[in-house]
Amino acid sequence: MTIANYTSDHIKVIILISCLFIFFLLETFFPHFKSRKFQKMVIHSATNLFLAAVNTILITLIFGALLIWLFQFMKEKNIGIINFPFIANQPWAVRFMIGYLLFDFWMYTWHRLNHRFRLLWIFHLVHHTDIYMNSTSAVRFHPIEITLSTLARIPIYLIIGLDREMLLIYEIVLNISTLFHHSNWGLPEKLDRILRWIIVTPNMHRVHHSVIVAESDSNYSTTLSIWDRMLGTLVQSDQPQIIKLGVKKYLTDSWQNFIKMLETPFLKGDKK
């Protein structure tokens, strides 16, 4: 790993940890769901973060060297849409916004596919069995889902032509966005409703984590809410304070420990 790669990866980690701490404080002192006990949320958060740490180590070991080589190869060969002559001659900011929009649309599409196909759903299910959704839920994913997601991204990198710096910025925005909209921060509903015209907000994403299938099969956007608006998958709730989170068959605490999260896809794995 080069010094540049080392530095950029650590910048991302520092920002992630800092934002996680900020959102954890906000959701602790200004919660949306106010009945949660602090001790239970600490244990819940620690479990989610431990799973995230395992995933980070796994993906680094499996894909770390490959991704470094891939981005170097793409840079040398000028591969991808944003390297087409007309776009390549535009200012960096224009090229970045085109790449950002294309990749964010892919993230919407991938998320929607995870709800559409059973093979993907049984692993994505682990993310939705979180009945105490808070900021750490943003990093609660089964290792196989993370592996499949990383594999699926490789051809997308090649198609779009994102360079490492562009991807770093996107991932920083993505991390902040997912921590924000998974958080239990009690953002005023009027402000939440204004913000969701542009970005995914907590109340918008709480609908996606609802036990009601018609609601959870909606609101797939990750940073920009435009994709749900354009493609007819936006669902809004007039009473976000009474949304019940989770998946109907997995509503007990027994599904919240680390071992059970790893086992979940192989025990039931059925649709909601």
C-alpha positions as CSV (number, residue, x, y, z in Angstrom):
1,M,0.0,0.0,0.0
2,T,1.4,3.4,-1.0
3,I,1.6,6.4,1.4
4,A,-1.2,8.1,-0.5
5,N,-3.5,5.0,-0.1
6,Y,-2.5,4.7,3.6
7,T,-3.3,8.4,4.3
8,S,-6.6,8.5,2.4
9,D,-7.9,5.3,4.1
10,H,-7.0,6.7,7.5
11,I,-8.7,10.0,6.7
12,K,-11.9,8.1,5.9
13,V,-11.6,6.0,9.2
14,I,-11.0,9.2,11.3
15,I,-14.1,10.9,9.7
16,L,-16.2,7.8,10.2
17,I,-15.3,7.4,13.9
18,S,-15.7,11.1,14.5
19,C,-19.2,11.2,12.9
20,L,-20.2,8.0,14.7
21,F,-19.3,9.6,18.0
22,I,-21.2,12.8,17.2
23,F,-24.4,11.0,16.0
24,F,-24.2,8.6,19.0
25,L,-24.2,11.7,21.3
26,L,-27.1,13.3,19.4
27,E,-29.3,10.2,19.5
28,T,-28.5,9.7,23.1
29,F,-29.4,13.2,24.3
30,F,-32.0,14.0,21.7
31,P,-33.6,10.6,20.8
32,H,-36.5,9.9,18.4
33,F,-37.5,6.7,20.2
34,K,-37.2,7.9,23.8
35,S,-37.9,4.6,25.7
36,R,-34.6,2.9,25.0
37,K,-32.3,2.2,27.9
38,F,-28.7,3.5,27.6
39,Q,-27.1,0.3,28.7
40,K,-29.0,-1.8,26.1
41,M,-28.0,0.7,23.4
42,V,-24.3,0.5,24.3
43,I,-24.4,-3.3,24.1
44,H,-26.4,-3.1,20.8
45,S,-24.0,-0.6,19.4
46,A,-20.9,-2.6,20.4
47,T,-22.3,-5.7,18.7
48,N,-22.9,-3.8,15.5
49,L,-19.5,-2.3,15.6
50,F,-17.8,-5.6,16.2
51,L,-19.5,-7.0,13.1
52,A,-18.4,-4.0,11.1
53,A,-14.8,-4.6,12.3
54,V,-14.9,-8.2,11.2
55,N,-16.2,-7.1,7.8
56,T,-13.5,-4.5,7.4
57,I,-10.7,-7.0,8.1
58,L,-12.4,-9.6,5.8
59,I,-12.8,-7.2,2.8
60,T,-9.2,-5.8,3.3
61,L,-7.8,-9.3,3.2
62,I,-9.8,-10.5,0.2
63,F,-10.0,-7.4,-2.0
64,G,-7.4,-4.9,-0.7
65,A,-4.6,-5.6,-3.1
66,L,-7.0,-6.2,-6.0
67,L,-8.7,-2.8,-5.6
68,I,-5.4,-1.0,-5.4
69,W,-4.3,-2.7,-8.6
70,L,-7.7,-2.0,-10.3
71,F,-7.6,1.7,-9.6
72,Q,-4.1,2.0,-10.9
73,F,-5.0,0.1,-14.0
74,M,-8.1,2.3,-14.6
75,K,-5.9,5.4,-14.2
76,E,-3.4,4.2,-16.7
77,K,-5.9,3.1,-19.3
78,N,-8.5,6.0,-18.8
79,I,-11.3,3.5,-18.5
80,G,-14.9,4.5,-17.9
81,I,-17.7,7.0,-18.8
82,I,-16.1,10.0,-17.1
83,N,-13.0,9.4,-19.1
84,F,-14.9,9.7,-22.5
85,P,-13.2,12.6,-24.4
86,F,-16.1,15.1,-24.0
87,I,-16.4,14.5,-20.3
88,A,-12.7,14.1,-19.7
89,N,-12.2,17.7,-20.9
90,Q,-14.6,19.1,-18.3
91,P,-13.4,20.5,-15.0
92,W,-12.7,18.0,-12.3
93,A,-15.7,19.1,-10.3
94,V,-18.0,18.3,-13.3
95,R,-16.5,14.9,-13.8
96,F,-16.8,14.2,-10.1
97,M,-20.5,15.1,-10.0
98,I,-21.2,12.9,-13.1
99,G,-19.4,10.0,-11.4
100,Y,-21.1,10.7,-8.1
101,L,-24.6,10.6,-9.6
102,L,-23.9,7.5,-11.6
103,F,-22.4,5.6,-8.6
104,D,-25.2,6.8,-6.3
105,F,-27.7,5.5,-8.7
106,W,-25.9,2.2,-8.7
107,M,-26.1,2.1,-4.9
108,Y,-29.9,2.7,-5.1
109,T,-30.1,-0.1,-7.7
110,W,-28.0,-2.6,-5.7
111,H,-30.1,-1.9,-2.6
112,R,-33.3,-2.5,-4.5
113,L,-31.9,-5.7,-5.9
114,N,-31.2,-6.9,-2.3
115,H,-34.9,-6.6,-1.6
116,R,-36.0,-8.2,-4.9
117,F,-33.9,-11.4,-5.1
118,R,-34.0,-14.0,-2.3
119,L,-30.3,-15.0,-2.7
120,L,-29.4,-11.4,-1.9
121,W,-32.2,-10.8,0.6
122,I,-31.3,-13.6,3.0
123,F,-28.0,-11.8,3.7
124,H,-29.4,-8.2,3.6
125,L,-32.0,-9.5,6.1
126,V,-29.4,-9.2,8.9
127,H,-29.4,-5.4,8.4
128,H,-33.2,-5.3,8.8
129,T,-33.4,-7.5,11.8
130,D,-32.0,-4.6,13.9
131,I,-35.0,-3.7,16.1
132,Y,-33.0,-0.9,17.9
133,M,-31.9,1.0,14.8
134,N,-29.3,3.7,15.6
135,S,-26.2,5.1,14.0
136,T,-24.3,1.9,14.3
137,S,-27.0,0.1,12.3
138,A,-25.4,1.8,9.3
139,V,-22.5,-0.7,9.5
140,R,-24.5,-3.8,10.5
141,F,-24.2,-6.1,7.5
142,H,-23.6,-9.8,7.1
143,P,-20.0,-10.6,5.8
144,I,-21.4,-12.4,2.8
145,E,-23.5,-9.3,1.8
146,I,-20.4,-7.1,2.1
147,T,-18.4,-9.6,0.0
148,L,-21.1,-9.7,-2.7
149,S,-21.5,-5.9,-2.7
150,T,-17.8,-5.5,-3.2
151,L,-17.7,-8.0,-6.0
152,A,-20.7,-6.3,-7.7
153,R,-19.0,-2.9,-7.5
154,I,-15.9,-3.9,-9.5
155,P,-17.5,-3.8,-12.9
156,I,-19.3,-0.6,-11.9
157,Y,-15.9,1.0,-11.1
158,L,-14.8,0.1,-14.6
159,I,-18.0,1.3,-16.3
160,I,-18.0,4.7,-14.5
161,G,-14.3,5.2,-14.3
162,L,-14.1,6.7,-10.8
163,D,-10.6,7.3,-9.6
164,R,-9.5,6.6,-6.1
165,E,-9.9,10.2,-4.9
166,M,-13.4,10.5,-6.3
167,L,-14.4,7.2,-4.6
168,L,-12.9,8.3,-1.3
169,I,-15.0,11.5,-1.4
170,Y,-18.1,9.5,-2.3
171,E,-17.5,7.0,0.5
172,I,-17.0,9.8,3.1
173,V,-20.3,11.4,2.1
174,L,-21.9,7.9,2.0
175,N,-20.6,7.1,5.5
176,I,-21.9,10.4,7.0
177,S,-25.2,10.0,5.2
178,T,-25.8,6.5,6.4
179,L,-24.8,7.2,10.0
180,F,-27.2,10.2,9.9
181,H,-30.2,8.5,8.4
182,H,-29.8,5.4,10.6
183,S,-29.4,7.4,13.7
184,N,-32.0,7.6,16.5
185,W,-31.6,11.4,16.5
186,G,-34.9,13.1,17.0
187,L,-34.6,15.6,14.2
188,P,-37.7,17.9,14.1
189,E,-40.2,16.5,11.5
190,K,-40.5,19.9,9.6
191,L,-36.7,20.0,9.2
192,D,-36.6,16.3,8.3
193,R,-39.3,16.8,5.6
194,I,-37.4,19.8,4.1
195,L,-34.1,17.9,4.0
196,R,-35.5,14.8,2.4
197,W,-36.2,16.7,-0.8
198,I,-32.4,16.4,-1.3
199,I,-31.0,13.8,1.0
200,V,-32.1,10.7,2.8
201,T,-33.2,11.6,6.3
202,P,-33.8,9.6,9.5
203,N,-37.6,9.6,9.2
204,M,-37.4,8.7,5.5
205,H,-35.1,5.7,6.3
206,R,-37.1,4.6,9.3
207,V,-39.9,3.8,6.9
208,H,-37.5,1.5,5.0
209,H,-36.8,-0.4,8.3
210,S,-40.5,-0.8,9.1
211,V,-42.0,-4.2,9.8
212,I,-44.7,-3.4,7.2
213,V,-43.4,-4.9,3.9
214,A,-45.0,-2.3,1.7
215,E,-42.9,0.3,3.6
216,S,-39.7,-1.6,3.9
217,D,-39.8,-2.3,0.2
218,S,-39.3,1.5,-0.5
219,N,-36.9,4.3,0.1
220,Y,-33.8,2.6,-1.3
221,S,-31.7,5.7,-1.8
222,T,-28.4,6.0,0.1
223,T,-27.4,9.7,-0.1
224,L,-29.6,11.6,-2.6
225,S,-33.3,11.0,-2.3
226,I,-33.9,11.8,-5.9
227,W,-33.8,8.2,-7.1
228,D,-36.8,7.2,-5.0
229,R,-38.7,10.3,-6.2
230,M,-37.9,9.6,-9.8
231,L,-38.6,5.9,-9.8
232,G,-41.7,5.9,-7.6
233,T,-40.3,4.1,-4.6
234,L,-40.6,7.0,-2.1
235,V,-42.9,6.3,0.8
236,Q,-43.4,8.9,3.6
237,S,-45.0,8.5,7.0
238,D,-47.2,11.0,8.8
239,Q,-46.4,9.4,12.1
240,P,-42.7,8.4,12.2
241,Q,-42.8,8.2,16.0
242,I,-44.9,5.0,15.9
243,I,-43.0,3.1,13.2
244,K,-42.1,-0.4,14.4
245,L,-38.7,-1.4,13.3
246,G,-37.5,-4.8,12.2
247,V,-38.8,-7.9,10.4
248,K,-41.9,-9.6,11.8
249,K,-40.3,-13.0,12.3
250,Y,-37.2,-11.6,14.0
251,L,-38.5,-9.2,16.6
252,T,-36.9,-10.6,19.8
253,D,-33.5,-9.8,21.3
254,S,-32.3,-13.3,20.5
255,W,-31.6,-12.2,16.9
256,Q,-29.4,-9.3,18.1
257,N,-26.2,-11.1,19.2
258,F,-23.2,-11.5,17.0
259,I,-23.4,-15.3,16.4
260,K,-27.1,-15.1,15.6
261,M,-26.5,-12.4,13.1
262,L,-24.0,-14.6,11.3
263,E,-26.4,-17.6,11.4
264,T,-29.6,-15.7,10.4
265,P,-29.4,-16.2,6.6
266,F,-29.0,-19.9,7.1
267,L,-31.7,-20.5,9.7
268,K,-34.8,-19.0,8.0
269,G,-33.9,-16.7,5.2
270,D,-37.5,-16.3,4.0
271,K,-39.1,-13.1,2.9
272,K,-40.6,-10.7,5.4
